[in-house]
């Protein structure tokens, strides 16, 4: 994006989403639906994952997120860095091993205000006992693994 910073792009996307334009519903750059279509806001507000709808979408970091309502979509649009799952919704534990694996949206935890998801429910326990090490290693691996 010549001349546009990521923050400028996000700001423009937020403005479009809040205004309700259909342009915010889809984008050619974002093809993958994160969390298998579950609503990322529901983890924070409802305390559990809830299925989103393709009627309420928002693209962020080359990923599409589905929401159960326009209100949830708009809430996400105002602060996607806070509400988006870490590592674009890939399994944090597998990522700490250098692998990019889709997560099970039912295997999750919020730690330090961030949503982490995992490939399988037993990984939640591993993460709980080793969260700092998993996060540190996943953060180190993410820039390279993300490209593949």
C-alpha positions in Angstrom: 0.0 0.0 0.0 2.0 2.9 -1.3 1.7 5.9 1.1 -0.7 4.2 3.5 0.4 3.0 6.9 -1.3 0.0 8.5 -2.9 2.4 11.1 -4.3 4.5 8.3 -5.7 1.5 6.6 -7.3 0.3 9.9 -8.7 3.7 10.6 -10.3 3.8 7.2 -11.7 0.3 7.6 -13.2 1.2 10.9 -14.8 4.3 9.5 -16.3 2.2 6.7 -17.6 -0.5 9.1 -19.1 2.0 11.5 -20.9 3.8 8.6 -22.4 0.4 7.6 -21.1 0.3 4.1 -21.2 -3.0 2.2 -17.6 -2.4 1.3 -16.6 -3.3 4.9 -18.4 -6.6 4.5 -15.8 -8.2 2.3 -12.4 -7.5 0.8 -10.5 -9.4 -1.9 -7.3 -9.5 0.3 -9.0 -11.4 3.1 -10.1 -14.9 2.2 -9.7 -17.0 5.3 -12.5 -16.9 7.9 -10.9 -17.0 11.4 -12.2 -19.0 14.3 -14.2 -21.2 11.9 -16.8 -18.3 11.8 -17.1 -17.9 15.5 -17.6 -14.3 16.8 -14.5 -13.1 18.6 -16.4 -10.5 20.6 -18.5 -13.2 22.2 -15.5 -14.6 24.0 -15.1 -11.3 25.8 -18.7 -10.3 26.3 -20.6 -13.6 26.6 -17.7 -15.6 28.2 -18.1 -18.3 25.5 -17.7 -18.7 21.8 -20.8 -18.2 19.7 -21.2 -18.7 16.0 -21.1 -15.6 13.9 -22.9 -14.9 10.6 -21.6 -14.2 7.1 -24.1 -11.3 7.2 -21.8 -9.4 9.7 -18.2 -9.5 8.7 -15.0 -7.5 9.1 -11.6 -8.0 7.4 -8.5 -7.5 9.5 -4.9 -8.6 8.9 -5.8 -10.6 5.7 -8.5 -12.5 7.7 -12.3 -12.3 7.7 -14.1 -12.3 11.1 -17.8 -13.2 11.4 -20.0 -11.7 14.1 -23.4 -12.6 15.5 -24.6 -9.0 15.2 -23.8 -5.6 13.6 -23.2 -4.3 17.2 -20.5 -7.0 17.7 -18.9 -6.2 14.3 -18.8 -2.5 15.1 -17.3 -3.1 18.5 -14.6 -5.2 16.9 -14.0 -2.5 14.3 -13.3 0.1 16.9 -10.4 -1.9 18.4 -9.5 -5.0 16.4 -6.1 -5.3 18.0 -7.8 -5.9 21.3 -10.5 -8.4 20.2 -8.8 -10.3 17.4 -7.4 -13.7 18.5 -3.6 -13.7 18.8 -1.8 -15.1 15.7 -4.8 -14.6 13.5 -6.6 -17.4 15.3 -4.1 -20.1 14.7 -3.1 -22.5 17.6 -0.7 -20.7 19.9 0.8 -23.9 21.3 1.4 -25.4 17.8 2.8 -22.0 16.7 5.3 -22.2 19.6 6.6 -25.4 17.9 6.8 -23.6 14.5 3.6 -25.0 13.1 0.6 -23.1 11.7 -2.5 -25.1 12.7 -6.1 -24.0 12.6 -7.6 -23.7 16.0 -10.7 -25.3 17.5 -12.8 -22.2 18.5 -14.0 -24.2 21.5 -10.4 -24.5 22.9 -9.6 -21.0 24.1 -8.5 -18.8 27.0 -8.2 -15.0 27.6 -4.9 -14.1 29.3 -3.8 -10.6 30.0 -6.8 -9.3 28.0 -5.8 -11.3 24.8 -7.6 -14.1 23.2 -5.6 -17.3 22.5 -7.1 -20.3 20.7 -5.7 -23.8 20.4 -6.0 -26.8 18.1 -7.3 -29.1 20.8 -8.8 -28.6 24.3 -5.9 -30.3 26.1 -3.6 -27.5 24.8 -5.5 -25.1 27.1 -4.0 -26.9 30.1 -0.5 -26.8 28.6 -0.9 -23.1 27.9 -2.1 -22.5 31.4 1.0 -24.1 32.9 3.5 -22.7 30.4 1.8 -19.5 29.0 4.8 -17.2 29.2 7.1 -19.6 27.4 4.4 -20.5 24.8 3.7 -16.9 24.1 7.3 -15.9 23.8 8.2 -18.8 21.5 5.0 -18.3 19.4 5.8 -14.6 19.0 9.3 -15.5 17.8 8.0 -18.0 15.3 5.0 -16.0 14.1 6.7 -13.6 11.6 8.2 -16.6 9.7 5.4 -19.1 10.1 2.8 -16.4 9.1 4.1 -16.3 5.6 3.4 -19.9 4.9 
